[in-house]
Amino acid sequence: METSTPLSSSLLHVSCHTATVIMILFTTANSSHYRKSCPYSPTPVHTSAISPPFFRLSLPTYFAPLLTPLSLLPSPSSLSPFICPSLTPFLPPYFLPDSSPLFPSLPPSFSPSQYIIPGCGHCKRLAPAYEEVGKAYDNSADVLVAKVDCDAHKSVAQRFGVTGYPTLKFFPKGSTEPEAYNGGRSADDIINFINDKSGSRGRMKKATSFVVDLNRENFDTVVKDPAKNVLVEFYAPWCGHCKALTPTYDEVAATFKNDENCVVAKLDADGFRDVAEGYDITGFPTIKYFPADNKDGEDYERGRELADFVKFLNDKCGTNRLPGGKLNSHAGVVEDMNGLASKFMSEEEARGEVLSEAEGAAEKHEDSQAMYYVKVMKKVLEKGADYVKTEYDRLGRILGEVLRH
């Protein structure tokens, strides 16, 4: 799967000096995160350093730090919907340029490799599995999983006889001549191959999935819950298109994991045909959306990229998520209360009148966050305008403590 951002996990966490197996992915660096190469060195140099997460409150413009009193939150984990990591730590894959010592003279301790061009459809389909291969060996001192940008370094592809993409090649220990990899393209296939060749014990790491698995017993309970908006993928385990969609669909579920009214689910429509038969499923995968107020469901007819799903669910569920789960700039904002907030702060003598107007508007408003505007206005009347800055600083200190633990 190819998304708007690069692979999220490092494909290499070990020193090149100690690797006994090399698996190199030959690819085109068409993402801004991949513009630099990582030279082979005893101490690997990452294209992007791990950065600490920075956080900001994504709340209404005028009362951003105030509209969610921590006293209303049952636990620090409840802060997550209101905290937006602006920078997520990540380690990009290593890129080995043709100037790398790997190619002129492989150290005696090296071994496998792979080459792709991300623009190619087959390469995109391989990418999620190859990332899992990297994760399987991220703590191994014996296995190196990497990729080479063959678009930028064509001489490397020529040297090793790479004529199609993606190409997987295996470098045995101490050899500069690779062996062709002709096995399956699943992560398990590649990991088993590397383990057999290297004697290593790499294993796939089971990722946590936030997709709700539906079956005959829970389908109606989940999908027909009048308080939930539910996106359902009707899939078949043998369907190639369904398998290709899985990584993206998992990301969709992870993005909305903190939104209780927005559920991302899937049903094995081949295994539970009696459940699926009432929903006009003529191909796989079929995706349907069941809003809280219409349990007949409607077809999902937008794109299959993460951003497409996120926009759809934000529009339908009234959520404010960015791909990955961060809050966007609209989170916590009640647009038609902003004018009252601005007037309240700028017209001191009219604050009592504005508060009354805000109370009436908030009581009628369908968005419960409108009432926070009223609460902040009352605090300002009670403690003065400095309350805003004082409360901002207080919340900042508390959030800092939460984030340190």
C-alpha positions as CSV (number, residue, x, y, z in Angstrom):
1,M,0.0,0.0,0.0
2,E,1.2,3.5,-0.8
3,T,-0.1,6.4,1.2
4,S,0.6,10.1,1.3
5,T,3.3,9.5,3.9
6,P,6.2,7.1,3.7
7,L,6.5,3.7,5.5
8,S,6.0,4.4,9.2
9,S,8.6,2.0,10.6
10,S,12.3,1.6,10.1
11,L,13.4,-1.2,7.9
12,L,16.8,-1.2,9.6
13,H,17.7,-0.8,13.3
14,V,21.1,-2.5,13.3
15,S,24.6,-1.6,12.4
16,C,25.7,-2.6,8.9
17,H,28.9,-4.0,10.4
18,T,27.1,-6.8,12.2
19,A,24.5,-7.9,9.7
20,T,24.8,-11.4,8.3
21,V,21.8,-11.1,6.0
22,I,20.8,-8.3,3.6
23,M,17.3,-7.8,2.1
24,I,17.4,-4.6,0.0
25,L,14.3,-3.0,-1.5
26,F,15.2,-1.1,-4.6
27,T,12.8,1.8,-4.9
28,T,12.2,5.3,-6.2
29,A,12.4,8.0,-3.5
30,N,9.3,10.0,-4.5
31,S,8.4,11.2,-1.1
32,S,9.9,14.3,0.6
33,H,10.9,12.1,3.6
34,Y,13.1,10.0,1.3
35,R,15.2,12.7,-0.4
36,K,18.4,11.9,1.3
37,S,20.4,8.7,1.2
38,C,21.7,6.8,4.2
39,P,25.4,6.0,3.6
40,Y,26.7,2.6,4.8
41,S,28.6,3.2,8.0
42,P,29.4,1.5,11.3
43,T,26.9,3.8,12.9
44,P,23.9,4.2,10.7
45,V,22.9,7.7,9.8
46,H,19.1,8.2,9.5
47,T,17.5,10.4,6.9
48,S,15.5,11.9,9.7
49,A,16.4,12.0,13.3
50,I,13.9,10.8,15.9
51,S,12.2,13.9,17.2
52,P,10.3,14.1,20.4
53,P,6.6,14.6,20.0
54,F,5.4,18.1,20.2
55,F,1.8,18.7,21.3
56,R,-0.7,21.4,20.8
57,L,-4.3,21.7,21.9
58,S,-6.8,21.5,19.0
59,L,-9.6,23.4,20.6
60,P,-11.7,26.5,19.7
61,T,-9.7,29.5,18.6
62,Y,-10.7,31.9,21.3
63,F,-10.8,29.5,24.3
64,A,-8.5,26.8,22.9
65,P,-6.8,25.8,26.2
66,L,-9.9,26.2,28.3
67,L,-12.8,24.4,26.8
68,T,-11.9,21.0,28.2
69,P,-11.5,21.3,32.0
70,L,-9.3,18.4,33.1
71,S,-11.7,17.9,36.1
72,L,-14.2,16.6,33.5
73,L,-11.8,14.0,32.3
74,P,-11.9,10.6,34.1
75,S,-8.2,9.8,33.4
76,P,-5.1,11.1,31.6
77,S,-5.8,8.8,28.7
78,S,-9.0,10.8,28.1
79,L,-6.9,13.7,27.1
80,S,-6.0,12.0,23.9
81,P,-8.9,13.4,21.8
82,F,-7.8,16.9,22.8
83,I,-4.0,16.5,22.3
84,C,-2.6,16.7,18.8
85,P,0.9,15.4,18.2
86,S,2.3,17.7,15.6
87,L,5.3,15.6,15.0
88,T,5.3,11.8,15.3
89,P,8.7,10.1,15.7
90,F,9.6,7.8,12.9
91,L,12.6,6.2,11.3
92,P,12.6,6.0,7.6
93,P,14.0,3.0,5.7
94,Y,17.6,3.1,4.7
95,F,18.6,3.9,1.2
96,L,21.9,2.5,-0.1
97,P,23.3,4.5,-3.0
98,D,25.7,3.1,-5.5
99,S,28.5,4.9,-3.7
100,S,27.9,2.7,-0.6
101,P,30.7,0.3,0.3
102,L,28.1,-2.4,0.2
103,F,28.4,-2.5,-3.6
104,P,32.1,-2.2,-4.3
105,S,33.0,-4.7,-1.6
106,L,30.5,-6.3,0.6
107,P,31.9,-6.9,4.1
108,P,32.2,-10.6,5.0
109,S,29.4,-10.4,7.4
110,F,26.7,-9.4,4.9
111,S,23.8,-11.2,3.2
112,P,19.9,-10.4,1.4
113,S,18.2,-7.6,-0.6
114,Q,15.3,-6.1,-2.6
115,Y,14.7,-3.5,-5.3
116,I,11.5,-1.7,-6.3
117,I,10.1,1.4,-8.0
118,P,7.2,2.7,-5.9
119,G,5.4,4.1,-8.9
120,C,4.8,0.5,-10.0
121,G,1.5,-1.2,-8.8
122,H,3.2,-4.5,-7.9
123,C,5.7,-2.5,-5.8
124,K,2.9,-0.7,-4.0
125,R,1.2,-4.1,-3.2
126,L,4.5,-5.5,-1.8
127,A,5.3,-2.4,0.4
128,P,3.2,-3.4,3.5
129,A,4.5,-6.9,3.5
130,Y,8.1,-5.7,3.2
131,E,7.6,-3.3,6.0
132,E,6.5,-6.2,8.2
133,V,9.7,-8.1,7.2
134,G,11.7,-5.1,8.4
135,K,9.9,-5.1,11.7
136,A,10.6,-8.8,12.2
137,Y,14.3,-8.1,12.3
138,D,14.4,-4.6,13.8
139,N,16.2,-5.9,16.9
140,S,18.4,-8.4,15.1
141,A,22.2,-8.0,14.8
142,D,22.2,-10.7,12.1
143,V,19.8,-9.5,9.5
144,L,19.7,-6.3,7.5
145,V,16.5,-5.4,5.6
146,A,17.0,-2.4,3.3
147,K,16.0,-0.8,0.0
148,V,17.8,0.9,-2.9
149,D,16.4,3.8,-5.0
150,C,16.8,2.3,-8.5
151,D,15.4,5.4,-10.2
152,A,18.2,7.6,-8.7
153,H,20.9,4.8,-8.8
154,K,20.3,3.0,-12.1
155,S,23.8,1.7,-12.1
156,V,23.0,-0.5,-9.1
157,A,20.1,-2.1,-10.8
158,Q,22.3,-2.7,-13.9
159,R,25.1,-4.2,-11.9
160,F,22.9,-6.8,-10.2
161,G,20.8,-7.6,-13.3
162,V,17.6,-6.0,-12.0
163,T,15.3,-5.8,-15.0
164,G,11.8,-5.7,-13.4
165,Y,10.3,-4.4,-10.3
166,P,10.0,-5.3,-7.5
167,T,13.0,-7.6,-7.4
168,L,14.2,-9.4,-4.3
169,K,17.8,-10.6,-4.0
170,F,19.6,-12.4,-1.3
171,F,23.3,-11.8,-0.4
172,P,24.7,-14.9,1.3
173,K,27.2,-14.2,4.1
174,G,30.5,-13.0,2.8
175,S,29.4,-12.9,-0.9
176,T,29.1,-10.0,-3.2
177,E,27.0,-12.1,-5.6
178,P,23.3,-12.2,-4.8
179,E,20.9,-15.1,-5.2
180,A,17.5,-14.5,-6.8
181,Y,14.6,-14.7,-4.5
182,N,11.7,-16.5,-6.3
183,G,9.4,-17.3,-3.3
184,G,6.1,-15.9,-2.3
185,R,5.5,-12.2,-1.7
186,S,3.8,-12.4,1.7
187,A,5.8,-11.2,4.8
188,D,5.7,-14.8,6.1
189,D,7.2,-16.2,2.9
190,I,10.1,-13.7,2.9
191,I,10.7,-14.1,6.7
192,N,10.8,-17.9,6.4
193,F,13.2,-17.6,3.5
194,I,15.5,-15.4,5.5
195,N,15.3,-17.6,8.6
196,D,16.2,-20.7,6.5
197,K,19.1,-18.9,4.9
198,S,20.5,-17.2,7.9
199,G,19.6,-19.4,10.8
200,S,17.9,-16.3,12.4
201,R,14.5,-16.4,14.2
202,G,12.7,-13.4,12.8
203,R,8.9,-13.4,13.4
204,M,6.1,-11.2,12.3
205,K,5.0,-8.8,15.0
206,K,1.2,-8.9,15.5
207,A,0.0,-5.4,15.1
208,T,-3.0,-4.2,17.1
209,S,-6.0,-3.8,14.9
210,F,-8.9,-1.5,15.8
211,V,-11.2,-2.9,13.1
212,V,-14.2,-4.6,14.7
213,D,-14.6,-8.2,13.5
214,L,-18.2,-8.9,12.8
215,N,-19.9,-12.2,12.8
216,R,-23.4,-13.8,13.0
217,E,-23.7,-13.0,16.7
218,N,-22.6,-9.4,16.9
219,F,-23.5,-7.9,13.5
220,D,-26.8,-6.4,14.5
221,T,-25.5,-5.3,17.9
222,V,-22.7,-3.3,16.3
223,V,-24.0,-2.2,13.0
224,K,-27.6,-1.4,14.1
225,D,-26.7,0.5,17.2
226,P,-28.7,3.7,16.9
227,A,-25.8,5.6,18.7
228,K,-23.1,4.5,16.2
229,N,-22.1,5.4,12.7
230,V,-20.5,2.2,11.3
231,L,-18.4,1.7,8.2
232,V,-18.4,-2.0,7.2
233,E,-16.1,-3.8,4.7
234,F,-17.7,-7.0,3.3
235,Y,-14.7,-9.1,2.3
236,A,-13.6,-12.6,1.5
237,P,-10.4,-14.1,2.9
238,W,-9.3,-15.3,-0.5
239,C,-9.8,-12.0,-2.3
240,G,-6.6,-10.3,-3.4
241,H,-8.2,-6.8,-3.5
242,C,-9.4,-7.3,0.1
243,K,-5.9,-8.3,1.2
244,A,-4.4,-5.2,-0.5
245,L,-7.0,-3.0,1.3
246,T,-6.3,-4.4,4.7
247,P,-3.3,-2.1,5.7
248,T,-5.3,1.0,4.7
249,Y,-8.4,-0.2,6.4
250,D,-6.5,-0.9,9.6
251,E,-5.2,2.7,9.5
252,V,-8.7,4.0,9.1
253,A,-9.8,2.2,12.2
254,A,-6.7,3.4,14.1
255,T,-7.5,7.0,13.0
256,F,-10.9,6.9,14.6
257,K,-10.2,4.6,17.6
258,N,-11.0,7.5,20.1
259,D,-14.3,8.5,18.5
260,E,-17.0,6.4,20.1
261,N,-19.7,7.3,17.6
262,C,-17.5,6.2,14.6
263,V,-16.9,2.5,14.2
264,V,-14.8,0.8,11.5
265,A,-15.8,-2.9,11.1
266,K,-15.5,-5.8,8.7
267,L,-17.4,-9.0,7.9
268,D,-16.2,-12.1,6.3
269,A,-19.1,-12.2,3.8
270,D,-18.0,-15.5,2.4
271,G,-18.0,-17.2,5.7
272,F,-21.2,-15.5,6.9
273,R,-23.2,-15.5,3.7
274,D,-26.5,-15.6,5.6
275,V,-25.6,-12.2,7.3
276,A,-24.3,-10.6,4.1
277,E,-27.1,-11.7,1.7
278,G,-29.4,-8.9,2.7
279,Y,-27.0,-6.2,1.6
280,D,-26.6,-6.7,-2.1
281,I,-22.9,-7.8,-2.0
282,T,-21.9,-8.6,-5.6
283,G,-18.2,-8.3,-5.3
284,F,-15.3,-8.0,-2.9
285,P,-14.5,-5.9,-1.1
286,T,-17.8,-4.0,-0.8
287,I,-17.9,-1.2,1.6
288,K,-21.1,0.2,3.1
289,Y,-21.8,2.9,5.6
290,F,-24.5,2.6,8.2
291,P,-25.2,6.0,9.8
292,A,-26.9,6.2,13.2
293,D,-30.2,7.3,11.7
294,N,-30.3,4.9,8.8
295,K,-29.5,1.2,9.3
296,D,-30.4,0.2,5.8
297,G,-27.0,1.4,4.9
298,E,-25.5,3.2,1.9
299,D,-22.7,2.3,-0.5
300,Y,-19.3,3.8,0.1
301,E,-18.3,5.1,-3.4
302,R,-15.2,7.2,-2.7
303,G,-11.6,6.4,-3.1
304,R,-9.7,3.7,-1.3
305,E,-6.8,5.7,0.0
306,L,-6.6,6.6,3.7
307,A,-7.3,10.3,3.1
308,D,-10.5,9.4,1.2
309,F,-11.8,7.3,4.1
310,V,-10.9,9.9,6.7
311,K,-12.6,12.7,4.8
312,F,-15.7,10.6,4.3
313,L,-16.0,9.7,8.0
314,N,-15.3,13.2,9.1
315,D,-18.0,14.5,6.9
316,K,-20.5,11.8,8.0
317,C,-19.6,11.4,11.7
318,G,-18.9,15.1,12.5
319,T,-15.4,14.2,13.6
320,N,-12.2,16.2,13.0
321,R,-9.4,13.7,12.4
322,L,-6.3,13.8,10.3
323,P,-5.0,10.5,8.8
324,G,-3.3,8.8,11.7
325,G,-5.6,10.1,14.4
326,K,-4.4,13.6,15.1
327,L,-7.0,16.3,15.5
328,N,-7.3,18.9,12.7
329,S,-7.6,22.6,13.2
330,H,-11.4,22.4,13.4
331,A,-11.5,20.1,16.4
332,G,-13.4,21.6,19.3
333,V,-14.5,24.7,17.3
334,V,-18.2,25.6,17.2
335,E,-18.2,28.0,14.3
336,D,-21.3,29.9,15.2
337,M,-20.2,30.5,18.8
338,N,-16.9,32.0,17.8
339,G,-18.5,35.4,17.0
340,L,-20.0,35.5,20.5
341,A,-16.6,34.6,22.0
342,S,-14.9,37.4,20.1
343,K,-17.5,39.9,21.1
344,F,-17.4,38.8,24.7
345,M,-13.7,39.4,25.0
346,S,-13.6,42.7,23.0
347,E,-16.7,44.4,24.5
348,E,-16.1,44.3,28.3
349,E,-19.2,46.3,29.2
350,A,-21.5,44.1,27.2
351,R,-20.2,40.8,28.6
352,G,-23.3,40.1,30.7
353,E,-25.5,40.5,27.7
354,V,-23.3,38.4,25.5
355,L,-23.2,35.7,28.1
356,S,-27.0,35.5,28.1
357,E,-27.1,35.3,24.3
358,A,-24.4,32.5,24.4
359,E,-26.4,30.5,27.0
360,G,-29.5,30.6,24.8
361,A,-27.5,29.6,21.7
362,A,-25.6,26.8,23.6
363,E,-28.8,25.3,25.0
364,K,-30.3,24.9,21.5
365,H,-27.0,23.9,19.9
366,E,-26.6,20.2,18.8
367,D,-22.9,20.4,19.5
368,S,-22.3,19.8,23.2
369,Q,-19.0,21.7,23.1
370,A,-21.0,24.9,22.6
371,M,-21.6,24.9,26.4
372,Y,-17.9,25.2,27.0
373,Y,-18.0,28.7,25.6
374,V,-20.5,29.6,28.2
375,K,-18.4,28.0,31.0
376,V,-15.4,30.0,30.0
377,M,-17.3,33.2,29.8
378,K,-18.6,32.7,33.3
379,K,-15.1,32.1,34.6
380,V,-13.9,35.3,32.9
381,L,-16.7,37.3,34.6
382,E,-15.9,35.8,37.9
383,K,-12.1,36.0,37.8
384,G,-11.3,38.6,35.1
385,A,-9.8,38.4,31.7
386,D,-6.5,37.2,33.1
387,Y,-8.2,33.9,33.8
388,V,-7.6,32.9,30.2
389,K,-3.9,33.1,30.4
390,T,-3.7,31.7,34.0
391,E,-5.8,28.7,32.9
392,Y,-3.8,28.3,29.8
393,D,-0.5,28.1,31.8
394,R,-2.1,25.7,34.3
395,L,-3.3,23.3,31.7
396,G,0.1,23.5,30.0
397,R,1.8,22.4,33.2
398,I,-0.6,19.6,33.8
399,L,-0.4,18.4,30.2
400,G,3.4,18.5,30.5
401,E,3.3,16.2,33.5
402,V,0.9,13.8,31.8
403,L,3.1,13.6,28.7
404,R,6.2,12.9,30.8
405,H,4.6,9.8,32.4
